[in-house]
């Protein structure tokens, strides 16, 4: 599969992935949850293979971009009604 298609398909899964990581690692810190999400996304994109095949020219910048995407998804979810669903007083 072409790298761009795989990348876009993986990015589309980030909101559900973030929710799953939140449920699985609820007691962990935000950084630990972010690292777990990044690890799963990186694996699904096969970042190591993409770097070795020269589809990713700058792995640190690519990883930083994934960090920013995950941060953005978390920020959107926290600002939405989804964040209130786990609050039993709502």
Secondary structure, DSSP 8 states (H G I E B T S, - for coil): --HHHHHHHHHHTHHHHHHHHHHHTTTS-HHHHHHHHHHHHHHHHTHHHHHHTTS-S-HHHHHHHHHHHHHHHHHHHHHSTHHHHT-TT-
